[in-house]
Amino acid sequence: MLLIAKRDFYVHFSSFSNNLWLFMFFITGAVFWAVTLGRLVLVPNYFEFLIVGLMVLGVYNTAFNYMNIVSTEVRRGYVKYLLALPVSRGGLTIGRVLAGASEGIVYVAILFGFAVAMIGFPTLVGALTIIGTIIILSFCLSSLGLAIATHFSPGVIDPMSDALGILLIFFSTLYYPISLMPQPMRLLASGNLLSAGANLMRAGFGLQEASVVDLVVLLLWGLVFGFLSIRGYYRQLKELA
Amino acid sequence: MIRGARVVLARDVRTFFTNFYGIGFRSMVVVLDTVIFAFILSAAVRPGAVGNVTYLQFFALGSIVVSIFWASYNIGRDVYWDRESGFLNYLMSLPISRTEIIVGRSLGGSFRAILTALPLYVLAAVLVPTTALNILASLGVLFIFALGLCGLGIIAALSVRDETRARLLNTFISLALIRSSTALYPLVAMPVWLQVGTALNPVTYASNGIRSVTVFSPQAVFPGFDISIVLIFAAVSGVLGSWIFSRMIEGGPAD
């Protein structure tokens, strides 16, 4: 399990261009976009609000897009070799989810440093809240990506993940507070795992109150997606038999 | 001359639309950016920060420029791939002059961009007061701007040989130019240091020009300065891009 996680982790960070791209996306977002919008809108602390939203987007871009690696393996049939290894299906799945999650965590650790420089140091409890949220969110998103990659045919994966990505990002509190949203949108945003992650991280930075509901939402999605990703890998095994 | 350029242009437009899903998705994201992101934020924008229009209207017109940017700038990536795959050698073996190839590719990139932006014009027409004449004038300005972006894309793609570096350079140029311009937010909201950078950015002048030309107003003033900058940008980057491209296909050091 750790061998699988280690392998995937090294492969991800060996691609310098991908990592620099993600980092540039965040830095230009923070330096140009968040600074200007923070001065444009009347929402209090909007700059800090958006910086945390961009951090969550960073987790999303790494952990959720881990799906692309798995779907490529499924398409090329390379997954057969992995399934032939003397590792249980559960172990293989958890290894892969851990790899996706750790990629998200390592990447966000860099962004976290930047956010601290912009927003200020959180308290000890706040820091623990942020770290815990990043871990759970990364796990949720990498298992969601894995569930999609193993449940759907290669032709459907790209449109499906793009559509889901749009829904998750636009109907969340990454870019705008829930108070500005129209009523029907608020309902979707409050059950959205990205909103829950962003809200908890903002609470960690002391920008808003922490909510148990957000934690429950995040944990529930983690359970659902974790189950679906393991089920997807078992399905792959059945198809190969 | 015209026939050869037309053949290259037609091929570029055709290959662009073979990836219908990619184009459709990108357009959908830009539309959603306007319909959801800008709509929600417009309720919280400081009064008068975006002049006589609402932030939603401001953003809708700026997002057309962003869409044009992505579509036309990507011609550089295609030129890079053609060189990598060896397709450029086939193109050069055709009875078409080098100039025809260069003109055809730049025109192809600009046509792609205009075609991609058409659905966004429908949205803009719903959101801002405009007329058919305003839209035609704005399409003209965008076409010239797109020609400049094609040149810039070709310069960036052919300045580096390594694919990783080419991708990084493209990403950096795109993000920096779009995000440090007035395409998505007004100048007054920017910090002073960013305002300096914005004044040197051609995307700013294209965005300002498009807003002035597209919105119908009886007291409208022709944005001569903005359009002049767009013209200069198109001429400089177009000529420079063509020169680098012609050096490459004539066996210069960029090969």
Interface residues (C-beta under 8 A of the other chain):
Chain A: F16 S17 L20 W21 M24 F25 T28 G29 F32 W33 V35 T36 L37 R39 L40 V41 L42 V43 Y46 D158 P159 D162 I166 F170 Y175 Y176 L180 M181 P182
Chain B: Y21 F25 M28 V29 L32 I36 F37 I40 L41 A43 A44 V45 R46 A49 Y55 T164 R167 L168 T171 F172 L175 A176 R179 S180 L184 Y185 P186 A189 M190 P191 L194
